[in-house]
Amino acid sequence: MELHYLAEGLFPRLRVYFLTSPKHFHISITDDTFSFAQNPLSIAAEAALDGIYVIRTNLPATQSDAPTGQARGLTAHATVRAYKSLSGVEHAFRSLKTVDLELRPVFHWTAPRVRAHVLLCMLAYYLEWHMRQSLAPMLFDEPDPAARDAQRTSPVAKAEPSPAAQRKAARKRTDPAEGEPLPVHSFHTLLGDLATLTRNVVRLGRDHLTTILTTPTRTQHRALDLLGVTPTA
């Protein structure tokens, strides 16, 4: 418990304090004394609810992910999963502003420009999200979300990586079933690897120009295949 000094009035020897959490203490204050003692009933009542939270939703009961044949209505599992999926929003914001896209703050003074800036940020992350889905076999990202979700006993239980993700993290190599084992990357480092691909325009003589593409490495070739991209001159 922490006591905070509140005031010292005309009498220097008389000091008044207050408690930060008085609900868990019995407090006695007289003209010349101050005493306190723990309140075991309130402490036990709060300990019984420690770590428990309640999630409510205003979605209509017709929206549900319950399998066919089961009672319709928004299930408790669906509500918890929707709440926990908000962590994806935090990841998206962090990716936008710091780790991957690093969109610097741009100060706009009119509403249309602010909306345009936000739209461009969202489009950039939308592109990144699709790239991550395609490049998942080469990244430390979860490659098999279905297997990860299937091994969860409860939507509130901690999500454990799928066996494929654990093998990838342990070996630091891609799964042999996906082809030749290659080094596993983060999204950031894989973009850095792909950034070394160049298109060089060479002048032959006075008027003849020709374009030469760098030859992709095995890692770059695999990434381009997953993205469905073919470099062209």
N, C-alpha and C positions, 0 to 999 in steps of 0.2 A: 504494500500500500504506500502511496506517495502523498505526503502532506505539503500543501502550498501555503506560503505566508500571504495573507490577504491584506492586512492593514495594521498599522501601529498608530494609535491615536494620541490623545494628550498625555496618556500615562505610558511612559517608555517601557515599563515592566509588563504591561498587559498587551499580549499579542493575540490576534485572532487568526485562526487557520480554517481552511475548508478541505474537504475530502474529494478526490477525483471520482470515486465510485462509492458513494455513501449507501447504496442499496444493499451492499453486502456487509454492512457494519451497523452495530447498535451504537449510537452516539449519545453521550451525555455531556451537556454544557451547563455549568452553573456560573455564579458570579466570579468564582475564583478557581474553578477546576474545569478540566476537559479530559474526558476519557472515552475510549471506544473499545469495542470487542467484535469479533467476527460474528456474522449471522449465518449459522450452519444451514438453516433451512433454505435461504435464498441461494446460497452457494451450491447446495445439492440440486436445487431445481434448475439452475443454469447449467450445471455440469451435465445433467441428463439431456439437455438440448444442444450441448456443445458439438459443433460440426454438422448439425442438421439444418437444412434450409428448405424452404417451401417455394415451389414454382407455380405460378398461376398464369393462365393464358385466356385471352378474350376471343380466341378463334372459335368459330362455330363448330358444333359437334359433328357436322357433316364431313369435316375435313379429318381424314384419318389415314393411317398407313396400315391399318389392321388387315390381315390376309382375308381373302374371300371366305365367307362362312362364319367368320367371327363377328362379334358385336361391333357395330360401327360406332364412330365417335372418336375424338382425339384421345389416343391412348396415353397413359402416363409415360411409357417408354418414348413415344414420339415427342412429347413435350420436353422431356429431359434431354433428348438428343438435339432438339432444336436449340435449347438453351446452351448446351455445351459446344454447339457448332459456332457460337459467337467468338470462340477463340480464333476461328479463321479470319474474322474481321480484324482482330488485333494483329495477326500475322500479315494480313494484306497491308495494313497501314504501315507496319514496320518495314515491309518490303518496298513500299512506295517511296518512303522518305529516307531510308538509310541503307539497307543491305544491298538490294539488287538494282533498283531503278535509280535511286538517289536523285529524285526530283527536288531540286533546290526550292526553297520558298520564293515565290514570285508575288510581289505586292501589286494588287490591282485595286483600282479606285471606283470602278463601275460594276454594277451587277452583271451585265452580259459578259464582261471579261472574267469575273470570278467564276461564273458558271462554265465558261469555255475552258478555263484552267482545270477545274474539277473534272470536266468531261474528258479531257486529254489524259489526266492522271488515271481515271477509271479505265479508259481504253488501253492504256499501257499495261495496267495490271491484268486486264482481261486477256491480253495477248500472252503475258507471262504465265497466267494460270493454264492456258491451253498448252503452252510449251512444256510446262512442268508435267502435265498429264502425259504428253507424248514421250518425254525424255525420262520418265520415272525409272525405267530399267537401268539407266546409266547414272542416276542420282541416288543420294542417300535417302530420298523421299520414299514413302511407303509404296511399293510396287503392286501390292495386292490388298486393297482396302476391304474387299469382301471377306478374305480369310482373316484379317485382323478383327473385323466386326463379329465374325462367326464365333470366335473364341472368347468373346466377352460374355460373362455370365449375367451381367446387369449393366444397364446404361450408365449407372453411377460408378461402376468399377473402373479402375485405371486401365486405359487402353494399352495393350502390349503389342509390340511389333509382330507382324506375321512371320512365319518361319523364313520366307524368302527375304524379308527385310533383315532379319537377324543374321542370315548367312552372308548377305551383302556387307553388313556392318562389320562382321568378324573377319571376312576375307579381304575387304577393301577392293574386291574385284566383282565384276558383273557375273550374273549367273551363267554357267556354261550352257544352260538350256537356251539362252538368248543368243548364242553364237560364241565367237571367240571371246574368252574372258578379257575384259579391259578394266583399267583403273576406274573406280567409282569417283564421281565428282559431286561437289555442291553445284547448285545452279549458277552461282557466281563464278566459280572457277571454270565451269564448262563454257560459259559465255566468253571468258577470257581466252580459252583455247580456240574457240571458233573465231574470235576476233583476229587471229593471225592469218586467216584466209584472205587473200588479196586478189584483186583484178588489176593487172598491169597493162597499160596501153603503150605499145612500142611503135616508134616511127621507123619505118624502113625506107630509106631514100627521102625524097622530098614530100611526096603526097600519100604514100601507102602507110596506113595505120593498121596494126594488128593487136588483138587482145589476147593476153596469156593469163590463164588462171593457175594459181598455185595448186599443187596436187594435195588433196586432203590426206591427212594421216588416218590410221585405222580408227582412232577415236572420233575424229571429225567426220569420217565417212559414215560411221554408225549413227552419229547424232543427226546428220543430214537425212539418212534413211528413215529414222524415227519421225522426223519432222515432215517427211515427204517433200523435201526441197532438193532441187537439182540445180547447182550453179551453172549459169550459162554466160557466155561471152556477150 
